[in-house]
Amino acid sequence: MHRSTPGLSLFIAAVLTACAPGQPYRATGEQSLGEAIAKAKTKADHEALAARYEREAEALRAKAEQHRRIAGYYRQYGGRLLVRKSLMEHYLRLATDYWEAAEEKLSLAKLHRQLATQTPP
């Protein structure tokens, strides 16, 4: 009879969490990004867009960290070496992609903050 280890339980929980659908970026009642960009004419509008991009970047960084942890679980608890290595590389690649997307969102936030300084209230 096989005994379950706490690490295996954490691994399974992490995989199930990673497979769960993510939170949508748009909160209830919030206008779409396209609408927000099209209507951005004031300093406050650009500040709001910058804050939105920063929130999105934070969520993307959290996803990147989650995928890094999952890669670590595969490194430690995975099955056969070839499969474990493939899964580990997959999650590390996803983590990198999420991190790079977060950096892009932060760049957009910075640009909107610059626009805010050049736009009348």
N, CA, C and O atoms as CSV, one atom per row, in Angstrom:
chain,resi,resn,atom,element,x,y,z
A,1,MET,N,N,0.845,-1.172,0.000
A,1,MET,CA,C,0.000,0.000,0.000
A,1,MET,C,C,0.893,1.238,0.000
A,1,MET,O,O,1.855,1.318,0.764
A,2,HIS,N,N,0.568,2.201,-0.862
A,2,HIS,CA,C,1.337,3.438,-0.960
A,2,HIS,C,C,0.766,4.468,-0.001
A,2,HIS,O,O,-0.446,4.613,0.159
A,3,ARG,N,N,1.695,5.176,0.632
A,3,ARG,CA,C,1.271,6.242,1.537
A,3,ARG,C,C,1.410,7.585,0.822
A,3,ARG,O,O,2.362,7.799,0.072
A,4,SER,N,N,0.479,8.465,1.053
A,4,SER,CA,C,0.526,9.796,0.468
A,4,SER,C,C,1.465,10.670,1.281
A,4,SER,O,O,1.449,10.643,2.512
A,5,THR,N,N,2.274,11.437,0.587
A,5,THR,CA,C,3.170,12.360,1.278
A,5,THR,C,C,2.591,13.766,1.197
A,5,THR,O,O,1.836,14.067,0.271
A,6,PRO,N,N,2.929,14.630,2.146
A,6,PRO,CA,C,2.432,16.004,2.079
A,6,PRO,C,C,2.869,16.705,0.794
A,6,PRO,O,O,2.113,17.498,0.231
A,7,GLY,N,N,4.069,16.419,0.336
A,7,GLY,CA,C,4.561,17.040,-0.891
A,7,GLY,C,C,3.733,16.658,-2.100
A,7,GLY,O,O,3.456,17.494,-2.960
A,8,LEU,N,N,3.338,15.400,-2.168
A,8,LEU,CA,C,2.515,14.945,-3.281
A,8,LEU,C,C,1.160,15.632,-3.247
A,8,LEU,O,O,0.625,16.003,-4.292
A,9,SER,N,N,0.606,15.803,-2.070
A,9,SER,CA,C,-0.678,16.497,-1.935
A,9,SER,C,C,-0.562,17.936,-2.411
A,9,SER,O,O,-1.450,18.439,-3.099
A,10,LEU,N,N,0.535,18.603,-2.046
A,10,LEU,CA,C,0.756,19.964,-2.509
A,10,LEU,C,C,0.913,20.016,-4.023
A,10,LEU,O,O,0.407,20.925,-4.682
A,11,PHE,N,N,1.609,19.046,-4.554
A,11,PHE,CA,C,1.805,18.973,-5.993
A,11,PHE,C,C,0.476,18.846,-6.714
A,11,PHE,O,O,0.226,19.562,-7.683
A,12,ILE,N,N,-0.366,17.956,-6.260
A,12,ILE,CA,C,-1.669,17.742,-6.888
A,12,ILE,C,C,-2.527,19.009,-6.766
A,12,ILE,O,O,-3.211,19.393,-7.715
A,13,ALA,N,N,-2.487,19.645,-5.609
A,13,ALA,CA,C,-3.250,20.880,-5.414
A,13,ALA,C,C,-2.757,21.976,-6.362
A,13,ALA,O,O,-3.558,22.736,-6.908
A,14,ALA,N,N,-1.456,22.054,-6.554
A,14,ALA,CA,C,-0.897,23.072,-7.440
A,14,ALA,C,C,-1.317,22.836,-8.881
A,14,ALA,O,O,-1.666,23.782,-9.587
A,15,VAL,N,N,-1.287,21.603,-9.319
A,15,VAL,CA,C,-1.684,21.283,-10.686
A,15,VAL,C,C,-3.163,21.598,-10.893
A,15,VAL,O,O,-3.536,22.167,-11.919
A,16,LEU,N,N,-4.000,21.239,-9.940
A,16,LEU,CA,C,-5.423,21.530,-10.063
A,16,LEU,C,C,-5.683,23.033,-10.066
A,16,LEU,O,O,-6.555,23.512,-10.791
A,17,THR,N,N,-4.948,23.760,-9.276
A,17,THR,CA,C,-5.088,25.213,-9.237
A,17,THR,C,C,-4.672,25.818,-10.569
A,17,THR,O,O,-5.321,26.737,-11.068
A,18,ALA,N,N,-3.603,25.308,-11.138
A,18,ALA,CA,C,-3.118,25.838,-12.409
A,18,ALA,C,C,-4.112,25.579,-13.534
A,18,ALA,O,O,-4.170,26.345,-14.496
A,19,CYS,N,N,-4.878,24.529,-13.427
A,19,CYS,CA,C,-5.838,24.182,-14.464
A,19,CYS,C,C,-7.171,24.908,-14.293
A,19,CYS,O,O,-7.999,24.908,-15.204
A,20,ALA,N,N,-7.378,25.517,-13.147
A,20,ALA,CA,C,-8.634,26.226,-12.893
A,20,ALA,C,C,-8.690,27.486,-13.744
A,20,ALA,O,O,-7.657,28.102,-14.006
A,21,PRO,N,N,-9.884,27.875,-14.176
A,21,PRO,CA,C,-9.976,29.086,-14.984
A,21,PRO,C,C,-9.550,30.310,-14.184
A,21,PRO,O,O,-9.844,30.411,-12.992
A,22,GLY,N,N,-8.869,31.225,-14.830
A,22,GLY,CA,C,-8.386,32.424,-14.161
A,22,GLY,C,C,-9.474,33.471,-14.011
A,22,GLY,O,O,-10.555,33.360,-14.590
A,23,GLN,N,N,-9.170,34.472,-13.234
A,23,GLN,CA,C,-10.096,35.580,-13.054
A,23,GLN,C,C,-10.054,36.456,-14.305
A,23,GLN,O,O,-8.976,36.711,-14.842
A,24,PRO,N,N,-11.204,36.916,-14.770
A,24,PRO,CA,C,-11.184,37.834,-15.913
A,24,PRO,C,C,-10.575,39.161,-15.481
A,24,PRO,O,O,-10.698,39.559,-14.323
A,25,TYR,N,N,-9.921,39.841,-16.412
A,25,TYR,CA,C,-9.298,41.122,-16.089
A,25,TYR,C,C,-10.343,42.191,-15.807
A,25,TYR,O,O,-10.133,43.071,-14.972
A,26,ARG,N,N,-11.463,42.110,-16.504
A,26,ARG,CA,C,-12.463,43.154,-16.399
A,26,ARG,C,C,-13.413,42.872,-15.256
A,26,ARG,O,O,-14.070,41.832,-15.225
A,27,ALA,N,N,-13.484,43.781,-14.333
A,27,ALA,CA,C,-14.416,43.646,-13.217
A,27,ALA,C,C,-15.817,44.023,-13.697
A,27,ALA,O,O,-15.975,44.716,-14.701
A,28,THR,N,N,-16.803,43.568,-12.982
A,28,THR,CA,C,-18.177,43.879,-13.332
A,28,THR,C,C,-18.368,45.386,-13.362
A,28,THR,O,O,-17.989,46.091,-12.427
A,29,GLY,N,N,-18.957,45.869,-14.440
A,29,GLY,CA,C,-19.210,47.294,-14.562
A,29,GLY,C,C,-18.056,48.084,-15.145
A,29,GLY,O,O,-18.238,49.246,-15.510
A,30,GLU,N,N,-16.887,47.498,-15.243
A,30,GLU,CA,C,-15.733,48.209,-15.797
A,30,GLU,C,C,-15.827,48.161,-17.323
A,30,GLU,O,O,-16.147,47.123,-17.902
A,31,GLN,N,N,-15.549,49.284,-17.957
A,31,GLN,CA,C,-15.623,49.316,-19.416
A,31,GLN,C,C,-14.487,48.499,-20.028
A,31,GLN,O,O,-13.462,48.262,-19.390
A,32,SER,N,N,-14.684,48.078,-21.261
A,32,SER,CA,C,-13.652,47.284,-21.923
A,32,SER,C,C,-12.400,48.141,-22.117
A,32,SER,O,O,-12.460,49.370,-22.082
A,33,LEU,N,N,-11.297,47.484,-22.316
A,33,LEU,CA,C,-10.029,48.192,-22.500
A,33,LEU,C,C,-10.106,49.086,-23.730
A,33,LEU,O,O,-9.647,50.228,-23.700
A,34,GLY,N,N,-10.680,48.575,-24.804
A,34,GLY,CA,C,-10.817,49.373,-26.024
A,34,GLY,C,C,-11.627,50.640,-25.787
A,34,GLY,O,O,-11.268,51.716,-26.266
A,35,GLU,N,N,-12.718,50.505,-25.048
A,35,GLU,CA,C,-13.538,51.677,-24.721
A,35,GLU,C,C,-12.754,52.665,-23.868
A,35,GLU,O,O,-12.802,53.873,-24.100
A,36,ALA,N,N,-12.032,52.145,-22.882
A,36,ALA,CA,C,-11.260,53.012,-21.980
A,36,ALA,C,C,-10.189,53.783,-22.748
A,36,ALA,O,O,-9.968,54.968,-22.496
A,37,ILE,N,N,-9.528,53.109,-23.681
A,37,ILE,CA,C,-8.486,53.766,-24.481
A,37,ILE,C,C,-9.110,54.819,-25.397
A,37,ILE,O,O,-8.599,55.933,-25.508
A,38,ALA,N,N,-10.212,54.462,-26.049
A,38,ALA,CA,C,-10.867,55.393,-26.976
A,38,ALA,C,C,-11.372,56.647,-26.261
A,38,ALA,O,O,-11.383,57.733,-26.840
A,39,LYS,N,N,-11.785,56.494,-25.013
A,39,LYS,CA,C,-12.347,57.622,-24.269
A,39,LYS,C,C,-11.321,58.371,-23.427
A,39,LYS,O,O,-11.668,59.353,-22.771
A,40,ALA,N,N,-10.076,57.933,-23.431
A,40,ALA,CA,C,-9.041,58.554,-22.582
A,40,ALA,C,C,-8.663,59.918,-23.137
A,40,ALA,O,O,-7.948,60.028,-24.133
A,41,LYS,N,N,-9.162,60.961,-22.465
A,41,LYS,CA,C,-8.884,62.322,-22.916
A,41,LYS,C,C,-8.342,63.206,-21.794
A,41,LYS,O,O,-7.774,64.266,-22.053
A,42,THR,N,N,-8.519,62.770,-20.562
A,42,THR,CA,C,-8.081,63.588,-19.430
A,42,THR,C,C,-6.945,62.905,-18.685
A,42,THR,O,O,-6.634,61.733,-18.898
A,43,LYS,N,N,-6.343,63.686,-17.805
A,43,LYS,CA,C,-5.274,63.147,-16.952
A,43,LYS,C,C,-5.801,61.968,-16.136
A,43,LYS,O,O,-5.118,60.950,-16.019
A,44,ALA,N,N,-6.985,62.087,-15.579
A,44,ALA,CA,C,-7.574,61.013,-14.766
A,44,ALA,C,C,-7.813,59.754,-15.587
A,44,ALA,O,O,-7.635,58.642,-15.088
A,45,ASP,N,N,-8.214,59.922,-16.843
A,45,ASP,CA,C,-8.435,58.765,-17.722
A,45,ASP,C,C,-7.125,57.991,-17.916
A,45,ASP,O,O,-7.099,56.763,-17.836
A,46,HIS,N,N,-6.053,58.721,-18.167
A,46,HIS,CA,C,-4.754,58.059,-18.391
A,46,HIS,C,C,-4.216,57.442,-17.102
A,46,HIS,O,O,-3.597,56.378,-17.131
A,47,GLU,N,N,-4.449,58.105,-15.978
A,47,GLU,CA,C,-4.061,57.532,-14.685
A,47,GLU,C,C,-4.827,56.236,-14.422
A,47,GLU,O,O,-4.264,55.264,-13.919
A,48,ALA,N,N,-6.111,56.232,-14.766
A,48,ALA,CA,C,-6.930,55.026,-14.577
A,48,ALA,C,C,-6.430,53.886,-15.464
A,48,ALA,O,O,-6.384,52.735,-15.029
A,49,LEU,N,N,-6.057,54.199,-16.701
A,49,LEU,CA,C,-5.497,53.170,-17.585
A,49,LEU,C,C,-4.179,52.637,-17.028
A,49,LEU,O,O,-3.934,51.431,-17.052
A,50,ALA,N,N,-3.339,53.528,-16.532
A,50,ALA,CA,C,-2.061,53.099,-15.956
A,50,ALA,C,C,-2.301,52.166,-14.774
A,50,ALA,O,O,-1.643,51.133,-14.649
A,51,ALA,N,N,-3.237,52.529,-13.917
A,51,ALA,CA,C,-3.543,51.676,-12.758
A,51,ALA,C,C,-4.091,50.325,-13.202
A,51,ALA,O,O,-3.784,49.295,-12.602
A,52,ARG,N,N,-4.897,50.335,-14.247
A,52,ARG,CA,C,-5.448,49.080,-14.773
A,52,ARG,C,C,-4.328,48.173,-15.280
A,52,ARG,O,O,-4.307,46.977,-14.988
A,53,TYR,N,N,-3.398,48.751,-16.042
A,53,TYR,CA,C,-2.267,47.958,-16.544
A,53,TYR,C,C,-1.409,47.431,-15.390
A,53,TYR,O,O,-0.903,46.311,-15.457
A,54,GLU,N,N,-1.249,48.215,-14.357
A,54,GLU,CA,C,-0.470,47.753,-13.200
A,54,GLU,C,C,-1.169,46.599,-12.485
A,54,GLU,O,O,-0.508,45.664,-12.034
A,55,ARG,N,N,-2.487,46.654,-12.377
A,55,ARG,CA,C,-3.231,45.528,-11.779
A,55,ARG,C,C,-3.076,44.273,-12.630
A,55,ARG,O,O,-2.885,43.175,-12.106
A,56,GLU,N,N,-3.161,44.445,-13.943
A,56,GLU,CA,C,-2.996,43.300,-14.839
A,56,GLU,C,C,-1.583,42.728,-14.718
A,56,GLU,O,O,-1.408,41.510,-14.717
A,57,ALA,N,N,-0.589,43.584,-14.616
A,57,ALA,CA,C,0.802,43.129,-14.466
A,57,ALA,C,C,0.957,42.340,-13.175
A,57,ALA,O,O,1.636,41.313,-13.152
A,58,GLU,N,N,0.339,42.809,-12.111
A,58,GLU,CA,C,0.406,42.098,-10.830
A,58,GLU,C,C,-0.199,40.695,-10.956
A,58,GLU,O,O,0.356,39.723,-10.444
A,59,ALA,N,N,-1.337,40.605,-11.639
A,59,ALA,CA,C,-1.978,39.295,-11.833
A,59,ALA,C,C,-1.102,38.381,-12.694
A,59,ALA,O,O,-0.998,37.186,-12.422
A,60,LEU,N,N,-0.479,38.936,-13.722
A,60,LEU,CA,C,0.401,38.143,-14.579
A,60,LEU,C,C,1.636,37.658,-13.826
A,60,LEU,O,O,2.078,36.525,-14.019
A,61,ARG,N,N,2.187,38.501,-12.980
A,61,ARG,CA,C,3.347,38.082,-12.180
A,61,ARG,C,C,2.963,36.969,-11.212
A,61,ARG,O,O,3.750,36.053,-10.973
A,62,ALA,N,N,1.770,37.046,-10.662
A,62,ALA,CA,C,1.303,35.976,-9.769
A,62,ALA,C,C,1.193,34.662,-10.538
A,62,ALA,O,O,1.561,33.606,-10.024
A,63,LYS,N,N,0.689,34.726,-11.768
A,63,LYS,CA,C,0.609,33.519,-12.596
A,63,LYS,C,C,2.007,32.992,-12.911
A,63,LYS,O,O,2.223,31.780,-12.916
A,64,ALA,N,N,2.946,33.879,-13.169
A,64,ALA,CA,C,4.321,33.460,-13.449
A,64,ALA,C,C,4.895,32.717,-12.251
A,64,ALA,O,O,5.506,31.660,-12.407
A,65,GLU,N,N,4.701,33.265,-11.065
A,65,GLU,CA,C,5.207,32.606,-9.852
A,65,GLU,C,C,4.529,31.261,-9.633
A,65,GLU,O,O,5.179,30.296,-9.231
A,66,GLN,N,N,3.251,31.191,-9.888
A,66,GLN,CA,C,2.520,29.931,-9.744
A,66,GLN,C,C,3.107,28.865,-10.676
A,66,GLN,O,O,3.288,27.716,-10.273
A,67,HIS,N,N,3.402,29.248,-11.911
A,67,HIS,CA,C,3.965,28.288,-12.858
A,67,HIS,C,C,5.390,27.897,-12.485
A,67,HIS,O,O,5.796,26.760,-12.728
A,68,ARG,N,N,6.148,28.804,-11.907
A,68,ARG,CA,C,7.495,28.452,-11.429
A,68,ARG,C,C,7.410,27.417,-10.308
A,68,ARG,O,O,8.193,26.468,-10.263
A,69,ARG,N,N,6.443,27.615,-9.403
A,69,ARG,CA,C,6.270,26.648,-8.305
A,69,ARG,C,C,5.870,25.279,-8.852
A,69,ARG,O,O,6.367,24.253,-8.388
A,70,ILE,N,N,4.986,25.266,-9.825
A,70,ILE,CA,C,4.573,23.987,-10.406
A,70,ILE,C,C,5.761,23.296,-11.063
A,70,ILE,O,O,5.920,22.082,-10.936
A,71,ALA,N,N,6.596,24.058,-11.765
A,71,ALA,CA,C,7.804,23.476,-12.365
A,71,ALA,C,C,8.679,22.856,-11.280
A,71,ALA,O,O,9.260,21.788,-11.477
A,72,GLY,N,N,8.771,23.522,-10.147
A,72,GLY,CA,C,9.541,22.981,-9.029
A,72,GLY,C,C,8.953,21.693,-8.492
A,72,GLY,O,O,9.696,20.790,-8.105
A,73,TYR,N,N,7.625,21.591,-8.461
A,73,TYR,CA,C,6.988,20.356,-8.011
A,73,TYR,C,C,7.312,19.210,-8.967
A,73,TYR,O,O,7.591,18.090,-8.539
A,74,TYR,N,N,7.271,19.505,-10.267
A,74,TYR,CA,C,7.619,18.452,-11.239
A,74,TYR,C,C,9.085,18.058,-11.087
A,74,TYR,O,O,9.429,16.882,-11.202
A,75,ARG,N,N,9.941,19.035,-10.832
A,75,ARG,CA,C,11.363,18.733,-10.643
A,75,ARG,C,C,11.545,17.781,-9.460
A,75,ARG,O,O,12.367,16.866,-9.509
A,76,GLN,N,N,10.775,18.003,-8.404
A,76,GLN,CA,C,10.955,17.231,-7.176
A,76,GLN,C,C,10.144,15.934,-7.163
A,76,GLN,O,O,10.646,14.898,-6.727
A,77,TYR,N,N,8.890,15.980,-7.638
A,77,TYR,CA,C,7.992,14.836,-7.446
A,77,TYR,C,C,7.532,14.162,-8.728
A,77,TYR,O,O,6.806,13.170,-8.669
A,78,GLY,N,N,7.928,14.669,-9.872
A,78,GLY,CA,C,7.441,14.125,-11.138
A,78,GLY,C,C,7.761,12.648,-11.314
A,78,GLY,O,O,8.497,12.060,-10.522
A,79,GLY,N,N,7.209,12.071,-12.340
A,79,GLY,CA,C,7.382,10.643,-12.619
A,79,GLY,C,C,8.645,10.378,-13.412
A,79,GLY,O,O,9.747,10.731,-12.991
A,80,ARG,N,N,8.472,9.754,-14.562
A,80,ARG,CA,C,9.610,9.401,-15.407
A,80,ARG,C,C,10.398,10.640,-15.796
A,80,ARG,O,O,9.823,11.711,-15.989
A,81,LEU,N,N,11.693,10.501,-15.911
A,81,LEU,CA,C,12.597,11.623,-16.142
A,81,LEU,C,C,12.229,12.430,-17.385
A,81,LEU,O,O,12.172,13.658,-17.314
A,82,LEU,N,N,11.980,11.783,-18.515
A,82,LEU,CA,C,11.704,12.494,-19.755
A,82,LEU,C,C,10.400,13.290,-19.645
A,82,LEU,O,O,10.341,14.447,-20.062
A,83,VAL,N,N,9.370,12.680,-19.094
A,83,VAL,CA,C,8.089,13.361,-18.938
A,83,VAL,C,C,8.229,14.493,-17.928
A,83,VAL,O,O,7.741,15.600,-18.157
A,84,ARG,N,N,8.886,14.219,-16.830
A,84,ARG,CA,C,9.080,15.228,-15.786
A,84,ARG,C,C,9.830,16.430,-16.353
A,84,ARG,O,O,9.456,17.572,-16.084
A,85,LYS,N,N,10.880,16.188,-17.132
A,85,LYS,CA,C,11.668,17.273,-17.722
A,85,LYS,C,C,10.818,18.074,-18.702
A,85,LYS,O,O,10.900,19.302,-18.722
A,86,SER,N,N,10.013,17.411,-19.505
A,86,SER,CA,C,9.148,18.111,-20.461
A,86,SER,C,C,8.124,18.987,-19.745
A,86,SER,O,O,7.907,20.133,-20.137
A,87,LEU,N,N,7.505,18.462,-18.713
A,87,LEU,CA,C,6.520,19.229,-17.960
A,87,LEU,C,C,7.183,20.404,-17.244
A,87,LEU,O,O,6.633,21.504,-17.204
A,88,MET,N,N,8.331,20.171,-16.696
A,88,MET,CA,C,9.063,21.221,-16.003
A,88,MET,C,C,9.397,22.351,-16.991
A,88,MET,O,O,9.194,23.525,-16.681
A,89,GLU,N,N,9.899,22.001,-18.157
A,89,GLU,CA,C,10.240,22.998,-19.168
A,89,GLU,C,C,9.002,23.749,-19.637
A,89,GLU,O,O,9.054,24.959,-19.859
A,90,HIS,N,N,7.895,23.041,-19.786
A,90,HIS,CA,C,6.641,23.659,-20.195
A,90,HIS,C,C,6.229,24.750,-19.203
A,90,HIS,O,O,5.928,25.875,-19.600
A,91,TYR,N,N,6.216,24.409,-17.913
A,91,TYR,CA,C,5.796,25.372,-16.900
A,91,TYR,C,C,6.794,26.520,-16.746
A,91,TYR,O,O,6.394,27.649,-16.464
A,92,LEU,N,N,8.064,26.249,-16.926
A,92,LEU,CA,C,9.052,27.332,-16.873
A,92,LEU,C,C,8.884,28.286,-18.052
A,92,LEU,O,O,9.045,29.498,-17.908
A,93,ARG,N,N,8.560,27.731,-19.214
A,93,ARG,CA,C,8.313,28.558,-20.398
A,93,ARG,C,C,7.077,29.441,-20.181
A,93,ARG,O,O,7.084,30.627,-20.510
A,94,LEU,N,N,6.019,28.842,-19.621
A,94,LEU,CA,C,4.821,29.625,-19.310
A,94,LEU,C,C,5.130,30.722,-18.305
A,94,LEU,O,O,4.656,31.849,-18.448
A,95,ALA,N,N,5.915,30.403,-17.295
A,95,ALA,CA,C,6.280,31.394,-16.289
A,95,ALA,C,C,7.012,32.566,-16.944
A,95,ALA,O,O,6.744,33.726,-16.629
A,96,THR,N,N,7.924,32.264,-17.841
A,96,THR,CA,C,8.660,33.309,-18.544
A,96,THR,C,C,7.718,34.157,-19.390
A,96,THR,O,O,7.825,35.384,-19.401
A,97,ASP,N,N,6.800,33.512,-20.094
A,97,ASP,CA,C,5.852,34.243,-20.929
A,97,ASP,C,C,4.966,35.167,-20.091
A,97,ASP,O,O,4.731,36.314,-20.471
A,98,TYR,N,N,4.475,34.671,-18.954
A,98,TYR,CA,C,3.652,35.507,-18.081
A,98,TYR,C,C,4.463,36.681,-17.540
A,98,TYR,O,O,3.962,37.803,-17.468
A,99,TRP,N,N,5.706,36.426,-17.162
A,99,TRP,CA,C,6.551,37.487,-16.619
A,99,TRP,C,C,6.802,38.569,-17.679
A,99,TRP,O,O,6.736,39.763,-17.385
A,100,GLU,N,N,7.088,38.138,-18.907
A,100,GLU,CA,C,7.320,39.098,-19.988
A,100,GLU,C,C,6.053,39.892,-20.296
A,100,GLU,O,O,6.130,41.089,-20.572
A,101,ALA,N,N,4.903,39.252,-20.254
A,101,ALA,CA,C,3.636,39.962,-20.461
A,101,ALA,C,C,3.423,41.000,-19.364
A,101,ALA,O,O,2.936,42.098,-19.634
A,102,ALA,N,N,3.781,40.661,-18.144
A,102,ALA,CA,C,3.664,41.617,-17.031
A,102,ALA,C,C,4.560,42.826,-17.275
A,102,ALA,O,O,4.154,43.962,-17.030
A,103,GLU,N,N,5.767,42.586,-17.754
A,103,GLU,CA,C,6.684,43.684,-18.045
A,103,GLU,C,C,6.113,44.595,-19.138
A,103,GLU,O,O,6.262,45.815,-19.070
A,104,GLU,N,N,5.470,44.009,-20.130
A,104,GLU,CA,C,4.834,44.801,-21.188
A,104,GLU,C,C,3.710,45.658,-20.616
A,104,GLU,O,O,3.568,46.825,-20.981
A,105,LYS,N,N,2.916,45.084,-19.725
A,105,LYS,CA,C,1.830,45.848,-19.082
A,105,LYS,C,C,2.399,47.016,-18.286
A,105,LYS,O,O,1.838,48.112,-18.304
A,106,LEU,N,N,3.509,46.788,-17.587
A,106,LEU,CA,C,4.134,47.870,-16.825
A,106,LEU,C,C,4.670,48.964,-17.745
A,106,LEU,O,O,4.638,50.143,-17.391
A,107,SER,N,N,5.159,48.584,-18.911
A,107,SER,CA,C,5.612,49.579,-19.892
A,107,SER,C,C,4.441,50.428,-20.371
A,107,SER,O,O,4.561,51.644,-20.519
A,108,LEU,N,N,3.305,49.772,-20.610
A,108,LEU,CA,C,2.108,50.512,-21.016
A,108,LEU,C,C,1.643,51.448,-19.906
A,108,LEU,O,O,1.229,52.577,-20.170
A,109,ALA,N,N,1.712,50.978,-18.673
A,109,ALA,CA,C,1.328,51.821,-17.534
A,109,ALA,C,C,2.224,53.058,-17.474
A,109,ALA,O,O,1.743,54.168,-17.245
A,110,LYS,N,N,3.510,52.865,-17.679
A,110,LYS,CA,C,4.468,53.985,-17.639
A,110,LYS,C,C,4.142,55.002,-18.729
A,110,LYS,O,O,4.179,56.210,-18.492
A,111,LEU,N,N,3.826,54.509,-19.916
A,111,LEU,CA,C,3.491,55.414,-21.019
A,111,LEU,C,C,2.220,56.202,-20.714
A,111,LEU,O,O,2.145,57.392,-21.019
A,112,HIS,N,N,1.227,55.558,-20.120
A,112,HIS,CA,C,0.001,56.277,-19.778
A,112,HIS,C,C,0.233,57.275,-18.644
A,112,HIS,O,O,-0.425,58.314,-18.593
A,113,ARG,N,N,1.142,56.977,-17.756
A,113,ARG,CA,C,1.481,57.953,-16.712
A,113,ARG,C,C,2.161,59.181,-17.357
A,113,ARG,O,O,1.931,60.316,-16.937
A,114,GLN,N,N,2.992,58.938,-18.374
A,114,GLN,CA,C,3.602,60.060,-19.106
A,114,GLN,C,C,2.544,60.880,-19.822
A,114,GLN,O,O,2.582,62.110,-19.807
A,115,LEU,N,N,1.589,60.183,-20.457
A,115,LEU,CA,C,0.493,60.885,-21.119
A,115,LEU,C,C,-0.311,61.710,-20.124
A,115,LEU,O,O,-0.760,62.812,-20.440
A,116,ALA,N,N,-0.488,61.177,-18.933
A,116,ALA,CA,C,-1.261,61.876,-17.897
A,116,ALA,C,C,-0.600,63.198,-17.534
A,116,ALA,O,O,-1.286,64.184,-17.263
A,117,THR,N,N,0.733,63.223,-17.528
A,117,THR,CA,C,1.422,64.480,-17.178
A,117,THR,C,C,1.305,65.512,-18.307
A,117,THR,O,O,1.468,66.709,-18.072
A,118,GLN,N,N,1.028,65.057,-19.512
A,118,GLN,CA,C,0.941,65.950,-20.671
A,118,GLN,C,C,-0.497,66.299,-21.045
A,118,GLN,O,O,-0.730,67.040,-22.000
A,119,THR,N,N,-1.451,65.769,-20.302
A,119,THR,CA,C,-2.860,65.943,-20.635
A,119,THR,C,C,-3.528,66.834,-19.585
A,119,THR,O,O,-3.257,66.703,-18.391
A,120,PRO,N,N,-4.397,67.734,-20.031
A,120,PRO,CA,C,-5.086,68.590,-19.049
A,120,PRO,C,C,-6.030,67.784,-18.178
A,120,PRO,O,O,-6.526,66.733,-18.585
A,121,PRO,N,N,-6.279,68.293,-16.956
A,121,PRO,CA,C,-7.172,67.590,-16.027
A,121,PRO,C,C,-8.552,67.542,-16.589
A,121,PRO,O,O,-9.456,66.992,-15.960
